[in-house]
């Protein structure tokens, strides 16, 4: 798949990277606010066996930081990403042995993933219609645009559905699969959206198919599944379309488009959304989730527009800094003044929010690899006024 992925990236016209600041104008929480909601929701039910798994893991982490690092933390002062890193290491190395709970993580991680989905779905379901800002953003996207998003929510998909604009949520559409890769299908005009950390409406059917096969061998009735036995009610759709390689991590992933019906169900420990939780070590699980980063080192060379919206390069995503460094460097240093079919590269558009000059200075420091003579920086946040810069 390397050659087809690289070709798909390099021929795209505009490259847009989205972070949490993209969804903030719609009222969706940033990471710190999301952590507060997760912690408060779990703490509200101390006698609930399911919530107690999360609370016990949080207590273990606080004890670890106190006894191993001399830190006196409370649940309110815990660093969310470092807590998730602690759980990721425990799960990835199988430190609980036979009590390692599932491929989705141990209990605390599974509770966290579920609550991320539940909380974001509640915010999204509060909208009667998609906010105008996102409708306008969707209208301006073009078939050759390539969107990389670190967000779990479905705000962009809803906006594209609302304006009737075709899109796909995976790298390359294929006509056929061969032992050497596959034949690329370029017949459809689509916006490409890559959700690098997964989505609250993605679920893996692989385990259910194993249970179906096991029941068939035993001569038992087919099993039921809280997700896949309710296809119509949840609006299930296969994420990918057409033939896929057996090695494709997305081959058995489905979208549950009816978020209201989805999170009205008691999903916890019954089904887990396919997402990477906020963690300094999320890269441990990235290849299990998707292969979106494959070939990405070629991005930026031949793109003729690039924007970064609401992605502040947080410290726990150090791997993202390395990737954005490559994309931005490729974009700003190569083919800058070349004219191809009447197109020249536009200044890199960066949109974020700075409450004061100190915040802007800190932001510029994190993005120190940017050539600011070839960039336009807006510090008023993602809004209607920023759209002209993003899509210039």
C-alpha positions as semicolon CSV with decimal commas, in nm:
position;residue;x (nm);y (nm);z (nm)
1;X;0,000;0,000;0,000
2;X;0,299;0,234;0,033
3;X;0,313;0,338;-0,333
4;X;-0,061;0,400;-0,364
5;X;-0,076;0,594;-0,036
6;X;0,219;0,813;-0,131
7;X;0,070;0,887;-0,473
8;X;-0,265;0,978;-0,318
9;X;-0,103;1,226;-0,081
10;X;0,128;1,398;-0,329
11;X;-0,134;1,473;-0,593
12;X;-0,369;1,655;-0,353
13;X;-0,426;2,024;-0,401
14;X;-0,490;2,150;-0,045
15;X;-0,379;1,995;0,284
16;X;-0,570;2,093;0,600
17;X;-0,479;1,981;0,955
18;X;-0,747;2,010;1,224
19;X;-0,709;2,007;1,602
20;X;-0,948;2,055;1,894
21;X;-0,968;2,429;1,826
22;X;-1,163;2,350;1,509
23;X;-1,452;2,205;1,712
24;X;-1,430;2,453;2,001
25;X;-1,662;2,720;1,844
26;X;-1,936;2,455;1,843
27;X;-1,899;2,418;2,221
28;X;-1,713;2,086;2,219
29;X;-1,463;2,057;2,507
30;X;-1,089;2,091;2,478
31;X;-0,873;1,819;2,635
32;X;-0,857;1,977;2,981
33;X;-1,233;2,030;2,995
34;X;-1,295;1,680;2,861
35;X;-1,081;1,535;3,140
36;X;-1,287;1,722;3,400
37;X;-1,610;1,583;3,255
38;X;-1,472;1,229;3,241
39;X;-1,343;1,241;3,598
40;X;-1,659;1,400;3,737
41;X;-1,884;1,153;3,556
42;X;-1,691;0,854;3,687
43;X;-1,664;0,997;4,040
44;X;-2,040;1,059;4,055
45;X;-2,105;0,685;4,072
46;X;-1,852;0,550;4,324
47;X;-2,057;0,239;4,398
48;X;-2,104;0,151;4,030
49;X;-1,882;-0,145;3,948
50;X;-1,804;-0,012;3,601
51;X;-1,709;0,335;3,717
52;X;-1,511;0,189;4,006
53;X;-1,266;0,037;3,756
54;X;-1,174;0,385;3,637
55;X;-1,158;0,526;3,991
56;X;-0,934;0,239;4,107
57;X;-0,692;0,294;3,818
58;X;-0,684;0,667;3,895
59;X;-0,602;0,597;4,260
60;X;-0,323;0,359;4,154
61;X;-0,176;0,625;3,927
62;X;-0,185;0,890;4,202
63;X;-0,011;0,645;4,439
64;X;0,253;0,572;4,174
65;X;0,329;0,942;4,120
66;X;0,345;1,001;4,495
67;X;0,570;0,708;4,579
68;X;0,787;0,700;4,265
69;X;0,815;1,071;4,185
70;X;0,733;1,245;4,513
71;X;0,432;1,426;4,365
72;X;0,126;1,498;4,575
73;X;-0,156;1,483;4,321
74;X;-0,533;1,495;4,354
75;X;-0,782;1,381;4,087
76;X;-0,824;1,747;3,992
77;X;-0,451;1,803;3,935
78;X;-0,375;1,480;3,750
79;X;-0,231;1,526;3,402
80;X;-0,487;1,346;3,183
81;X;-0,238;1,248;2,912
82;X;0,017;1,113;3,159
83;X;-0,252;0,911;3,337
84;X;-0,348;0,756;3,003
85;X;0,021;0,693;2,929
86;X;0,045;0,503;3,260
87;X;-0,252;0,285;3,157
88;X;-0,119;0,236;2,804
89;X;0,216;0,107;2,927
90;X;0,045;-0,129;3,169
91;X;-0,178;-0,266;2,894
92;X;0,076;-0,278;2,611
93;X;0,325;-0,475;2,822
94;X;0,055;-0,699;2,969
95;X;0,158;-0,614;3,325
96;X;-0,172;-0,746;3,460
97;X;-0,110;-1,086;3,303
98;X;-0,433;-1,283;3,276
99;X;-0,626;-0,979;3,396
100;X;-0,530;-0,781;3,084
101;X;-0,884;-0,701;2,988
102;X;-0,914;-0,660;2,612
103;X;-0,738;-0,532;2,299
104;X;-0,909;-0,197;2,363
105;X;-0,723;-0,150;2,694
106;X;-0,770;-0,242;3,057
107;X;-1,084;-0,133;3,237
108;X;-0,979;0,224;3,312
109;X;-0,894;0,289;2,947
110;X;-1,216;0,130;2,822
111;X;-1,420;0,346;3,062
112;X;-1,232;0,653;2,938
113;X;-1,296;0,573;2,571
114;X;-1,663;0,513;2,641
115;X;-1,699;0,839;2,834
116;X;-1,520;1,035;2,562
117;X;-1,779;0,904;2,318
118;X;-2,070;0,963;2,555
119;X;-1,967;1,321;2,636
120;X;-1,892;1,426;2,278
121;X;-2,211;1,262;2,152
122;X;-2,411;1,459;2,410
123;X;-2,263;1,785;2,281
124;X;-2,322;1,688;1,917
125;X;-2,675;1,568;1,977
126;X;-2,762;1,904;2,130
127;X;-2,749;2,062;1,781
128;X;-3,075;2,078;1,592
129;X;-2,873;2,171;1,283
130;X;-2,502;2,188;1,205
131;X;-2,366;2,535;1,300
132;X;-2,327;2,772;1,004
133;X;-1,949;2,797;1,047
134;X;-1,906;2,427;0,971
135;X;-2,157;2,434;0,687
136;X;-1,954;2,710;0,522
137;X;-1,628;2,521;0,585
138;X;-1,777;2,210;0,422
139;X;-1,903;2,408;0,123
140;X;-1,553;2,540;0,053
141;X;-1,385;2,200;0,058
142;X;-1,302;2,065;-0,288
143;X;-1,266;1,707;-0,415
144;X;-0,886;1,726;-0,418
145;X;-0,867;1,851;-0,058
146;X;-0,702;1,629;0,198
147;X;-0,806;1,679;0,563
148;X;-0,605;1,535;0,853
149;X;-0,794;1,563;1,181
150;X;-0,692;1,471;1,535
151;X;-1,051;1,508;1,660
152;X;-1,281;1,226;1,769
153;X;-1,610;1,403;1,698
154;X;-1,823;1,379;1,383
155;X;-1,881;1,751;1,329
156;X;-1,707;1,767;0,991
157;X;-1,882;1,455;0,859
158;X;-2,218;1,599;0,963
159;X;-2,142;1,924;0,783
160;X;-2,041;1,743;0,464
161;X;-2,353;1,527;0,480
162;X;-2,564;1,839;0,529
163;X;-2,429;2,005;0,212
164;X;-2,432;1,680;0,016
165;X;-2,058;1,676;-0,054
166;X;-1,901;1,330;-0,115
167;X;-1,611;1,225;0,110
168;X;-1,428;0,917;0,224
169;X;-1,262;0,838;0,556
170;X;-0,963;0,637;0,436
171;X;-0,652;0,686;0,225
172;X;-0,701;0,525;-0,112
173;X;-1,001;0,384;-0,295
174;X;-0,906;0,066;-0,485
175;X;-1,050;-0,107;-0,791
176;X;-0,877;-0,433;-0,710
177;X;-0,629;-0,579;-0,463
178;X;-0,319;-0,765;-0,578
179;X;-0,029;-0,929;-0,396
180;X;0,177;-0,617;-0,471
181;X;-0,077;-0,362;-0,346
182;X;-0,371;-0,267;-0,563
183;X;-0,511;-0,063;-0,849
184;X;-0,615;0,287;-0,746
185;X;-0,971;0,401;-0,826
186;X;-0,972;0,773;-0,908
187;X;-1,318;0,777;-1,065
188;X;-1,494;0,946;-0,772
189;X;-1,459;1,312;-0,675
190;X;-1,432;1,305;-0,295
191;X;-1,288;1,503;-0,009
192;X;-1,049;1,279;0,188
193;X;-1,079;1,298;0,568
194;X;-0,832;1,102;0,781
195;X;-0,925;1,075;1,149
196;X;-0,580;0,998;1,286
197;X;-0,701;0,919;1,639
198;X;-1,020;0,740;1,540
199;X;-1,381;0,839;1,590
200;X;-1,653;0,802;1,851
201;X;-1,879;0,633;1,595
202;X;-1,630;0,367;1,474
203;X;-1,663;0,005;1,590
204;X;-1,475;-0,312;1,496
205;X;-1,679;-0,611;1,379
206;X;-1,390;-0,861;1,401
207;X;-1,475;-0,997;1,747
208;X;-1,841;-1,043;1,655
209;X;-1,747;-1,237;1,342
210;X;-1,531;-1,468;1,554
211;X;-1,826;-1,532;1,784
212;X;-2,049;-1,607;1,485
213;X;-1,797;-1,864;1,360
214;X;-1,763;-2,021;1,705
215;X;-2,139;-2,052;1,749
216;X;-2,170;-2,208;1,402
217;X;-1,907;-2,473;1,486
218;X;-2,094;-2,557;1,807
219;X;-2,428;-2,573;1,629
220;X;-2,553;-2,294;1,856
221;X;-2,790;-2,011;1,754
222;X;-2,617;-1,700;1,614
223;X;-2,494;-1,461;1,886
224;X;-2,629;-1,112;1,945
225;X;-2,418;-0,797;1,956
226;X;-2,510;-0,461;2,106
227;X;-2,378;-0,285;1,793
228;X;-2,392;-0,521;1,498
229;X;-2,731;-0,675;1,577
230;X;-2,890;-0,331;1,548
231;X;-2,774;-0,230;1,201
232;X;-3,083;-0,032;1,101
233;X;-3,133;0,141;1,436
234;X;-2,773;0,262;1,453
235;X;-2,738;0,346;1,084
236;X;-2,437;0,117;1,044
237;X;-2,217;0,168;0,739
238;X;-1,890;0,003;0,652
239;X;-1,615;0,263;0,681
240;X;-1,430;0,159;0,366
241;X;-1,576;0,097;0,023
242;X;-1,461;-0,153;-0,237
243;X;-1,188;-0,419;-0,213
244;X;-0,938;-0,388;0,072
245;X;-0,618;-0,578;0,158
246;X;-0,646;-0,834;0,435
247;X;-0,390;-0,632;0,634
248;X;-0,600;-0,313;0,627
249;X;-0,673;-0,215;0,993
250;X;-1,000;-0,053;0,874
251;X;-1,129;-0,355;0,685
252;X;-1,381;-0,453;0,956
253;X;-1,459;-0,105;1,093
254;X;-1,815;0,028;1,074
255;X;-1,965;0,370;1,144
256;X;-2,273;0,402;1,364
257;X;-2,414;0,724;1,221
258;X;-2,708;0,749;1,463
259;X;-2,513;0,888;1,759
260;X;-2,822;0,946;1,967
261;X;-2,933;0,583;1,947
262;X;-2,574;0,465;1,987
263;X;-2,498;0,636;2,316
264;X;-2,846;0,576;2,454
265;X;-2,733;0,212;2,477
266;X;-2,543;0,073;2,776
267;X;-2,223;0,022;2,577
268;X;-1,968;0,013;2,857
269;X;-1,770;-0,315;2,846
270;X;-2,008;-0,431;2,570
271;X;-1,855;-0,228;2,285
272;X;-1,572;0,027;2,271
273;X;-1,536;0,305;2,015
274;X;-1,229;0,278;1,795
275;X;-1,025;0,570;1,926
276;X;-0,680;0,642;2,064
277;X;-0,725;0,805;2,406
278;X;-0,521;1,119;2,486
279;X;-0,187;0,972;2,586
280;X;0,182;1,050;2,550
281;X;0,230;0,692;2,425
282;X;-0,065;0,666;2,184
283;X;0,182;0,582;1,908
284;X;0,202;0,232;2,062
285;X;-0,147;0,166;1,928
286;X;-0,153;0,383;1,615
287;X;-0,082;0,104;1,366
288;X;-0,359;-0,110;1,515
289;X;-0,604;0,170;1,446
290;X;-0,515;0,266;1,088
291;X;-0,228;0,304;0,841
292;X;-0,297;0,670;0,767
293;X;0,058;0,786;0,840
294;X;0,205;0,556;0,575
295;X;0,359;0,767;0,299
296;X;0,280;1,092;0,481
297;X;0,644;1,198;0,469
298;X;0,581;1,292;0,105
299;X;0,306;1,537;0,193
300;X;0,354;1,907;0,135
301;X;0,588;1,893;-0,166
302;X;0,320;1,929;-0,431
303;X;0,027;2,067;-0,234
304;X;-0,077;2,416;-0,341
305;X;-0,254;2,516;-0,022
306;X;-0,200;2,421;0,342
307;X;-0,371;2,517;0,667
308;X;-0,342;2,422;1,035
309;X;-0,659;2,497;1,231
310;X;-0,680;2,477;1,609
311;X;-0,390;2,238;1,662
312;X;-0,162;2,377;1,930
313;X;0,103;2,099;1,914
314;X;0,049;1,980;2,274
315;X;0,346;1,826;2,449
316;X;0,191;1,478;2,473
317;X;0,177;1,460;2,092
318;X;0,550;1,485;2,032
319;X;0,516;1,241;1,742
320;X;0,280;1,490;1,575
321;X;0,545;1,761;1,603
322;X;0,783;1,544;1,401
323;X;0,518;1,482;1,134
324;X;0,403;1,844;1,110
325;X;0,764;1,955;1,091
326;X;0,802;1,737;0,780
327;X;0,476;1,849;0,619
328;X;0,538;2,220;0,684
329;X;0,902;2,201;0,576
330;X;0,811;2,021;0,254
331;X;0,539;2,274;0,183
332;X;0,737;2,591;0,253
333;X;1,079;2,496;0,118
334;X;1,006;2,307;-0,203
335;X;0,839;2,418;-0,526
336;X;0,743;2,747;-0,360
337;X;0,763;2,972;-0,664
338;X;0,683;2,710;-0,924
339;X;0,381;2,765;-1,145
340;X;0,197;2,446;-1,241
341;X;-0,119;2,480;-1,452
342;X;-0,159;2,834;-1,325
343;X;-0,122;2,740;-0,959
344;X;0,134;2,860;-0,707
345;X;0,166;2,778;-0,341
346;X;-0,020;3,009;-0,103
347;X;0,113;3,113;0,238
348;X;0,061;2,849;0,506
349;X;-0,254;2,949;0,697
350;X;-0,240;2,888;1,074
351;X;-0,550;2,957;1,282
352;X;-0,553;2,937;1,661
353;X;-0,663;3,139;1,963
354;X;-0,433;3,354;2,176
355;X;-0,583;3,537;2,475
356;X;-0,266;3,747;2,508
357;X;0,079;3,808;2,362
358;X;0,241;3,556;2,596
359;X;0,016;3,281;2,460
360;X;0,104;3,378;2,105
361;X;0,476;3,373;2,186
362;X;0,443;3,027;2,338
363;X;0,256;2,908;2,029
364;X;0,521;3,047;1,795
365;X;0,786;2,874;2,001
366;X;0,614;2,537;1,961
367;X;0,593;2,604;1,587
368;X;0,948;2,737;1,564
369;X;1,008;2,535;1,244
370;X;0,756;2,750;1,052
371;X;0,894;3,008;0,808
372;X;0,675;3,297;0,915
373;X;0,758;3,491;0,598
374;X;0,561;3,222;0,414
375;X;0,275;3,193;0,662
376;X;-0,033;3,384;0,776
377;X;-0,108;3,351;1,150
378;X;-0,451;3,432;1,290
379;X;-0,491;3,436;1,669
380;X;-0,864;3,505;1,699
381;X;-0,970;3,143;1,674
382;X;-1,158;2,950;1,407
383;X;-1,441;3,169;1,280
384;X;-1,603;3,291;0,960
385;X;-1,330;3,552;0,910
386;X;-1,060;3,283;0,906
387;X;-1,218;3,089;0,620
388;X;-1,080;3,318;0,353
389;X;-0,725;3,253;0,476
390;X;-0,778;2,879;0,499
391;X;-0,925;2,852;0,150
392;X;-0,742;3,136;-0,026
